[in-house]
Amino acid sequence: MEAYKHENILHKRQFNLQFSIRFETVDDVNFYSPFHWHNHIEILYLIDGEIDFKVEQRKYTLTDGDMIIVNSEMIHSSKLCGHANYILFQVPLSAFEGIYEDVESVRLKEKPDTAETRQLVASLNKMLSCVDDKKEESRVKFISLLYDFLFVLLSSYQVEQTKTTGVFANSGINRISPVMSYVEKNFRSKISLSDAADIINVTPEHLCRIFKKYTDMTFNDYLMSLRISAFYQALQTTDKKISVILEESGITNYKVFIREFKKTFGKTPEMIRNEKKVAVTG
């Protein structure tokens, strides 16, 4: 099951910076984020638990002590297998404005080895200690550590680009991003391929071709994935009837939905709902 959307990154820690970052320790259970992309460099370090992570067609199973670096505008998804505790760091390319002009063409090593991970997480922990310190001087120290960290990434973790991982690939994502945004906002309603194609003034057939070319997935897979994600989150966080959640998630073909849902989670919605009840009462 493959799909993506553009993700808007918001401040999680306020430092009055001229750009928005997300930097925090996350404790979560059974979270599913379908394919998406953003104009940020993202680093995830797994403290404990297990996360199935996918960057384009590359699959990773992250366990305790693993790290993943997601380059800007790379489509990626994640699925937590039960409970997971991790450090999440996301910084926009705008942080490099006036400092490193060619940052859009930079590609960083996606899967650091054990020694590299130790080096990077040590820096992240120093930054976290400044975030938690209420002294005003710690804000200054945080900014210093932030750019030290970015320097290490740029100087030690750059990798050689290929045609499919460089600017060429990104231009394709940007071309169909209006379609992604439209579907992300309207997936709960009836959406036709023709409506989506009109957004970028192409035929439905051409949209199918370029969507597949630049994402290696179909338009319908993308739409279904957003609906599955919305359904799954509601299943976890509300006590609404499954039939109601289906309708609210824009799902009309139950047979197709159940098949794709089981591909993603290995279980039916009823099984997940029952597991939740046992966990609450147990």
C-alpha positions as a LaTeX table, in Angstrom:
\begin{tabular}{lrrr}
\hline
Residue & $x$ (\AA) & $y$ (\AA) & $z$ (\AA) \\
\hline
Met1 & 0.00 & 0.00 & 0.00 \\
Glu2 & 1.79 & 3.14 & $-1.15$ \\
Ala3 & 0.86 & 6.83 & $-1.08$ \\
Tyr4 & 2.15 & 10.18 & $-0.05$ \\
Lys5 & 1.23 & 13.74 & 0.81 \\
His6 & 3.06 & 16.95 & 1.57 \\
Glu7 & 3.52 & 17.48 & 5.29 \\
Asn8 & 3.58 & 20.94 & 6.85 \\
Ile9 & 6.09 & 21.05 & 9.71 \\
Leu10 & 5.11 & 23.18 & 12.68 \\
His11 & 7.04 & 24.56 & 15.63 \\
Lys12 & 7.15 & 22.11 & 18.52 \\
Arg13 & 9.70 & 24.17 & 20.43 \\
Gln14 & 9.65 & 27.96 & 20.22 \\
Phe15 & 12.98 & 29.79 & 19.84 \\
Asn16 & 11.79 & 32.78 & 17.76 \\
Leu17 & 13.76 & 31.44 & 14.82 \\
Gln18 & 13.14 & 32.72 & 11.31 \\
Phe19 & 12.20 & 29.20 & 10.29 \\
Ser20 & 10.08 & 26.40 & 11.75 \\
Ile21 & 11.69 & 23.31 & 13.23 \\
Arg22 & 10.33 & 20.23 & 14.90 \\
Phe23 & 12.52 & 18.74 & 17.60 \\
Glu24 & 11.17 & 16.55 & 20.38 \\
Thr25 & 11.14 & 13.17 & 22.03 \\
Val26 & 8.01 & 11.27 & 20.99 \\
Asp27 & 6.26 & 8.49 & 22.87 \\
Asp28 & 3.59 & 6.88 & 20.71 \\
Val29 & 1.64 & 3.67 & 20.10 \\
Asn30 & 0.39 & 2.10 & 16.85 \\
Phe31 & 0.80 & 5.20 & 14.72 \\
Tyr32 & 0.59 & 5.04 & 10.93 \\
Ser33 & 1.78 & 7.83 & 8.64 \\
Pro34 & 1.18 & 7.14 & 4.93 \\
Phe35 & 3.59 & 8.33 & 2.27 \\
His36 & 4.22 & 12.08 & 2.35 \\
Trp37 & 7.03 & 14.54 & 1.72 \\
His38 & 8.22 & 17.92 & 2.95 \\
Asn39 & 10.91 & 20.52 & 2.30 \\
His40 & 12.81 & 19.47 & 5.39 \\
Ile41 & 15.67 & 17.24 & 6.40 \\
Glu42 & 14.23 & 14.72 & 8.86 \\
Ile43 & 16.15 & 12.58 & 11.34 \\
Leu44 & 14.51 & 9.90 & 13.45 \\
Tyr45 & 16.43 & 8.08 & 16.19 \\
Leu46 & 14.62 & 5.13 & 17.77 \\
Ile47 & 15.26 & 4.90 & 21.51 \\
Asp48 & 13.14 & 1.80 & 21.98 \\
Gly49 & 10.42 & $-0.06$ & 20.11 \\
Glu50 & 10.06 & $-0.94$ & 16.44 \\
Ile51 & 9.10 & 1.15 & 13.40 \\
Asp52 & 8.59 & 0.03 & 9.83 \\
Phe53 & 10.01 & 2.85 & 7.73 \\
Lys54 & 10.00 & 3.28 & 3.98 \\
Val55 & 11.79 & 5.90 & 1.87 \\
Glu56 & 10.60 & 5.67 & $-1.73$ \\
Gln57 & 11.02 & 1.93 & $-2.41$ \\
Arg58 & 13.64 & 1.31 & 0.29 \\
Lys59 & 12.31 & $-0.53$ & 3.34 \\
Tyr60 & 13.80 & $-0.44$ & 6.83 \\
Thr61 & 12.77 & $-2.04$ & 10.11 \\
Leu62 & 14.11 & 0.25 & 12.81 \\
Thr63 & 14.81 & $-1.19$ & 16.25 \\
Asp64 & 16.47 & 0.13 & 19.42 \\
Gly65 & 19.39 & 2.43 & 18.57 \\
Asp66 & 18.66 & 2.75 & 14.83 \\
Met67 & 18.59 & 6.05 & 12.96 \\
Ile68 & 17.17 & 7.13 & 9.62 \\
Ile69 & 17.89 & 10.36 & 7.72 \\
Val70 & 15.21 & 11.44 & 5.24 \\
Asn71 & 16.35 & 13.94 & 2.64 \\
Ser72 & 14.20 & 16.88 & 1.62 \\
Glu73 & 11.38 & 16.05 & $-0.82$ \\
Met74 & 11.86 & 12.30 & $-0.48$ \\
Ile75 & 8.53 & 10.47 & $-0.12$ \\
His76 & 8.47 & 8.37 & 3.02 \\
Ser77 & 6.12 & 6.59 & 5.42 \\
Ser78 & 6.26 & 5.06 & 8.88 \\
Lys79 & 4.28 & 2.55 & 10.89 \\
Leu80 & 4.80 & 1.93 & 14.59 \\
Cys81 & 4.64 & $-1.72$ & 15.63 \\
Gly82 & 3.14 & $-1.28$ & 19.08 \\
His83 & 4.87 & 1.20 & 21.40 \\
Ala84 & 7.85 & 3.31 & 20.31 \\
Asn85 & 9.93 & 6.08 & 21.87 \\
Tyr86 & 12.06 & 8.17 & 19.53 \\
Ile87 & 13.77 & 11.50 & 18.90 \\
Leu88 & 12.38 & 13.39 & 15.91 \\
Phe89 & 14.29 & 16.27 & 14.32 \\
Gln90 & 13.06 & 18.16 & 11.26 \\
Val91 & 14.72 & 21.28 & 9.91 \\
Pro92 & 13.66 & 23.18 & 6.75 \\
Leu93 & 15.99 & 24.05 & 3.92 \\
Ser94 & 15.24 & 27.70 & 4.68 \\
Ala95 & 17.57 & 27.33 & 7.70 \\
Phe96 & 20.44 & 27.40 & 5.19 \\
Glu97 & 19.41 & 30.58 & 3.37 \\
Gly98 & 22.35 & 32.93 & 2.88 \\
Ile99 & 24.69 & 30.29 & 4.30 \\
Tyr100 & 24.68 & 27.27 & 1.99 \\
Glu101 & 23.10 & 28.21 & $-1.30$ \\
Asp102 & 23.29 & 24.79 & $-2.96$ \\
Val103 & 21.54 & 22.93 & $-0.14$ \\
Glu104 & 18.63 & 21.83 & $-2.38$ \\
Ser105 & 20.99 & 19.54 & $-4.28$ \\
Val106 & 22.50 & 17.99 & $-1.14$ \\
Arg107 & 21.81 & 14.34 & $-0.38$ \\
Leu108 & 22.73 & 12.89 & 3.01 \\
Lys109 & 23.46 & 9.30 & 3.96 \\
Glu110 & 20.09 & 7.67 & 4.60 \\
Lys111 & 21.06 & 4.93 & 7.06 \\
Pro112 & 24.02 & 5.81 & 9.32 \\
Asp113 & 26.00 & 2.91 & 10.76 \\
Thr114 & 26.28 & 2.30 & 14.51 \\
Ala115 & 29.30 & 4.56 & 15.09 \\
Glu116 & 27.80 & 7.36 & 13.00 \\
Thr117 & 24.49 & 7.06 & 14.82 \\
Arg118 & 26.24 & 7.37 & 18.18 \\
Gln119 & 27.95 & 10.57 & 17.02 \\
Leu120 & 24.75 & 12.13 & 15.74 \\
Val121 & 22.54 & 11.16 & 18.67 \\
Ala122 & 25.12 & 12.56 & 21.12 \\
Ser123 & 24.70 & 15.93 & 19.40 \\
Leu124 & 20.92 & 15.64 & 19.42 \\
Asn125 & 20.93 & 14.89 & 23.16 \\
Lys126 & 23.04 & 18.00 & 23.83 \\
Met127 & 20.51 & 20.03 & 21.89 \\
Leu128 & 17.63 & 18.46 & 23.84 \\
Ser129 & 19.28 & 19.40 & 27.13 \\
Cys130 & 19.29 & 23.04 & 26.00 \\
Val131 & 15.64 & 22.83 & 25.03 \\
Asp132 & 14.73 & 21.59 & 28.51 \\
Asp133 & 16.87 & 24.24 & 30.25 \\
Lys134 & 14.80 & 27.34 & 30.98 \\
Lys135 & 17.78 & 29.73 & 31.07 \\
Glu136 & 17.85 & 32.31 & 28.30 \\
Glu137 & 21.52 & 31.56 & 27.65 \\
Ser138 & 20.50 & 28.02 & 26.71 \\
Arg139 & 18.59 & 29.36 & 23.73 \\
Val140 & 21.81 & 30.82 & 22.39 \\
Lys141 & 23.60 & 27.53 & 23.06 \\
Phe142 & 20.86 & 25.63 & 21.25 \\
Ile143 & 21.30 & 27.73 & 18.10 \\
Ser144 & 25.05 & 27.17 & 18.28 \\
Leu145 & 24.61 & 23.41 & 18.64 \\
Leu146 & 21.99 & 23.36 & 15.89 \\
Tyr147 & 24.36 & 24.83 & 13.32 \\
Asp148 & 27.24 & 22.70 & 14.57 \\
Phe149 & 25.00 & 19.69 & 13.94 \\
Leu150 & 24.06 & 20.88 & 10.45 \\
Phe151 & 27.75 & 21.45 & 9.71 \\
Val152 & 28.53 & 17.84 & 10.65 \\
Leu153 & 25.73 & 16.60 & 8.39 \\
Leu154 & 26.96 & 18.64 & 5.43 \\
Ser155 & 30.65 & 17.92 & 5.91 \\
Ser156 & 30.55 & 14.23 & 6.85 \\
Tyr157 & 27.31 & 12.69 & 5.63 \\
Gln158 & 26.86 & 13.83 & 2.04 \\
Val159 & 26.62 & 11.08 & $-0.56$ \\
Glu160 & 26.95 & 11.13 & $-4.32$ \\
Gln161 & 23.68 & 11.84 & $-6.09$ \\
Thr162 & 22.08 & 9.86 & $-8.87$ \\
Lys163 & 19.52 & 10.98 & $-11.43$ \\
Thr164 & 16.69 & 9.49 & $-9.36$ \\
Thr165 & 17.74 & 10.99 & $-6.02$ \\
Gly166 & 18.71 & 14.49 & $-7.09$ \\
Val167 & 16.97 & 17.57 & $-8.45$ \\
Phe168 & 15.53 & 15.61 & $-11.38$ \\
Ala169 & 13.40 & 13.47 & $-9.06$ \\
Asn170 & 12.36 & 16.46 & $-6.93$ \\
Ser171 & 11.05 & 18.35 & $-9.96$ \\
Gly172 & 8.57 & 15.53 & $-10.56$ \\
Ile173 & 7.30 & 15.67 & $-6.99$ \\
Asn174 & 6.86 & 19.44 & $-7.28$ \\
Arg175 & 4.96 & 19.06 & $-10.53$ \\
Ile176 & 2.24 & 16.88 & $-9.01$ \\
Ser177 & 2.22 & 18.49 & $-5.56$ \\
Pro178 & $-0.99$ & 20.48 & $-6.33$ \\
Val179 & $-2.73$ & 17.17 & $-6.92$ \\
Met180 & $-1.42$ & 15.79 & $-3.64$ \\
Ser181 & $-2.62$ & 18.86 & $-1.74$ \\
Tyr182 & $-6.07$ & 18.65 & $-3.33$ \\
Val183 & $-6.51$ & 14.97 & $-2.48$ \\
Glu184 & $-5.16$ & 15.43 & 1.03 \\
Lys185 & $-7.80$ & 18.08 & 1.73 \\
Asn186 & $-10.69$ & 16.27 & 0.04 \\
Phe187 & $-10.07$ & 12.53 & 0.45 \\
Arg188 & $-13.12$ & 12.14 & 2.69 \\
Ser189 & $-15.33$ & 13.16 & $-0.24$ \\
Lys190 & $-15.83$ & 11.57 & $-3.63$ \\
Ile191 & $-12.78$ & 12.33 & $-5.80$ \\
Ser192 & $-12.41$ & 11.45 & $-9.45$ \\
Leu193 & $-9.21$ & 11.06 & $-11.41$ \\
Ser194 & $-10.61$ & 13.60 & $-13.87$ \\
Asp195 & $-11.05$ & 16.22 & $-11.12$ \\
Ala196 & $-7.48$ & 15.70 & $-10.00$ \\
Ala197 & $-6.10$ & 15.91 & $-13.55$ \\
Asp198 & $-7.87$ & 19.23 & $-14.14$ \\
Ile199 & $-5.85$ & 20.78 & $-11.32$ \\
Ile200 & $-2.64$ & 20.60 & $-13.36$ \\
Asn201 & $-4.36$ & 20.80 & $-16.76$ \\
Val202 & $-3.55$ & 17.32 & $-18.01$ \\
Thr203 & $-5.67$ & 14.37 & $-19.12$ \\
Pro204 & $-6.52$ & 11.64 & $-16.60$ \\
Glu205 & $-4.34$ & 9.24 & $-18.57$ \\
His206 & $-1.38$ & 11.61 & $-18.43$ \\
Leu207 & $-1.84$ & 12.16 & $-14.69$ \\
Cys208 & $-1.76$ & 8.39 & $-14.17$ \\
Arg209 & 1.50 & 8.16 & $-16.10$ \\
Ile210 & 3.34 & 10.98 & $-14.34$ \\
Phe211 & 2.01 & 9.99 & $-10.91$ \\
Lys212 & 3.36 & 6.48 & $-11.41$ \\
Lys213 & 6.60 & 7.78 & $-12.94$ \\
Tyr214 & 7.52 & 10.07 & $-10.07$ \\
Thr215 & 6.15 & 8.03 & $-7.16$ \\
Asp216 & 6.13 & 4.43 & $-8.36$ \\
Met217 & 2.56 & 4.21 & $-7.11$ \\
Thr218 & $-0.90$ & 4.78 & $-8.54$ \\
Phe219 & $-3.24$ & 7.67 & $-7.89$ \\
Asn220 & $-5.83$ & 5.30 & $-6.42$ \\
Asp221 & $-3.24$ & 3.81 & $-4.06$ \\
Tyr222 & $-2.49$ & 7.29 & $-2.78$ \\
Leu223 & $-6.15$ & 8.09 & $-2.22$ \\
Met224 & $-6.81$ & 4.77 & $-0.48$ \\
Ser225 & $-3.80$ & 5.22 & 1.78 \\
Leu226 & $-5.03$ & 8.57 & 3.08 \\
Arg227 & $-8.42$ & 7.04 & 3.81 \\
Ile228 & $-6.87$ & 4.06 & 5.55 \\
Ser229 & $-4.74$ & 6.35 & 7.70 \\
Ala230 & $-7.74$ & 8.45 & 8.74 \\
Phe231 & $-9.79$ & 5.33 & 9.46 \\
Tyr232 & $-6.99$ & 3.74 & 11.49 \\
Gln233 & $-6.44$ & 6.81 & 13.65 \\
Ala234 & $-10.19$ & 7.10 & 14.36 \\
Leu235 & $-10.32$ & 3.39 & 15.16 \\
Gln236 & $-7.58$ & 3.94 & 17.77 \\
Thr237 & $-8.89$ & 7.15 & 19.30 \\
Thr238 & $-12.70$ & 6.94 & 19.20 \\
Asp239 & $-15.43$ & 4.47 & 20.13 \\
Lys240 & $-17.52$ & 5.19 & 17.05 \\
Lys241 & $-19.01$ & 2.26 & 15.18 \\
Ile242 & $-16.79$ & 0.91 & 12.43 \\
Ser243 & $-19.50$ & 1.63 & 9.85 \\
Val244 & $-19.56$ & 5.28 & 10.92 \\
Ile245 & $-15.78$ & 5.61 & 10.72 \\
Leu246 & $-15.81$ & 4.04 & 7.26 \\
Glu247 & $-18.27$ & 6.63 & 6.03 \\
Glu248 & $-16.43$ & 9.53 & 7.68 \\
Ser249 & $-13.14$ & 8.37 & 6.09 \\
Gly250 & $-14.62$ & 8.46 & 2.60 \\
Ile251 & $-14.63$ & 4.67 & 2.17 \\
Thr252 & $-17.42$ & 3.28 & $-0.01$ \\
Asn253 & $-16.02$ & $-0.02$ & $-1.29$ \\
Tyr254 & $-15.69$ & $-2.10$ & 1.88 \\
Lys255 & $-14.26$ & $-5.20$ & 0.16 \\
Val256 & $-11.40$ & $-3.31$ & $-1.47$ \\
Phe257 & $-10.77$ & $-1.34$ & 1.71 \\
Ile258 & $-10.54$ & $-4.44$ & 3.92 \\
Arg259 & $-8.10$ & $-6.07$ & 1.50 \\
Glu260 & $-5.82$ & $-3.02$ & 1.53 \\
Phe261 & $-6.21$ & $-2.51$ & 5.27 \\
Lys262 & $-5.07$ & $-6.08$ & 5.95 \\
Lys263 & $-2.10$ & $-5.58$ & 3.61 \\
Thr264 & $-1.03$ & $-2.59$ & 5.70 \\
Phe265 & $-1.70$ & $-3.85$ & 9.22 \\
Gly266 & $-2.03$ & $-7.62$ & 8.88 \\
Lys267 & $-5.34$ & $-7.52$ & 10.76 \\
Thr268 & $-8.97$ & $-6.57$ & 10.23 \\
Pro269 & $-10.45$ & $-3.43$ & 11.84 \\
Glu270 & $-12.52$ & $-5.65$ & 14.13 \\
Met271 & $-9.39$ & $-7.40$ & 15.39 \\
Ile272 & $-7.68$ & $-4.08$ & 16.15 \\
Arg273 & $-10.77$ & $-2.74$ & 17.90 \\
Asn274 & $-10.99$ & $-5.91$ & 20.03 \\
Glu275 & $-7.29$ & $-5.68$ & 20.94 \\
Lys276 & $-7.87$ & $-2.13$ & 22.10 \\
Lys277 & $-10.78$ & $-3.23$ & 24.33 \\
Val278 & $-8.66$ & $-6.00$ & 25.90 \\
Ala279 & $-5.82$ & $-3.55$ & 26.56 \\
Val280 & $-8.17$ & $-1.09$ & 28.29 \\
Thr281 & $-9.94$ & $-3.68$ & 30.44 \\
Gly282 & $-6.82$ & $-5.76$ & 31.10 \\
\hline
\end{tabular}
